[in-house]
Amino acid sequence: MSTGISVILCCYNSSARLPLTIKHLALQKVPGSVGWEVIIVDNASTDGTADTARAEWGKHNLTDVPFSVVSQPIAGLSHARDMGLNHARYEYLLFCDDDNWLFDDYIERAFKIMNSDSQIGVLGDVD
């Protein structure tokens, strides 16, 4: 796997929540030297989640950031995360909930922390 971050959003009927979440992802300030991608896992949604995700990402014209929507027809977070893992191209994984609005430097900071020490296996935040 390449060094970079795969952002994985597991979604179930997330059509109403995705626009702002995707907007915050699109506003990330990630240096060009850091590879990153966004993977939306549509986990058996019935509300047009996949179409909403594609439409919202398309509004931001980020052709240099890979974006994909994959379908997981088997309901459940563990199934959705497995599907995201199967499609991830980067070594660092960032699971982002469909209602999380990341600060504009979140991906850059997460990458720097994870890449700074091979002993770090997990990175998260607390409320």
Helices and strands as residue ranges (DSSP letters): E 2-11, H 18-26, E 35-43, H 49-58, E 67-72, H 77-87, E 90-95, H 106-116
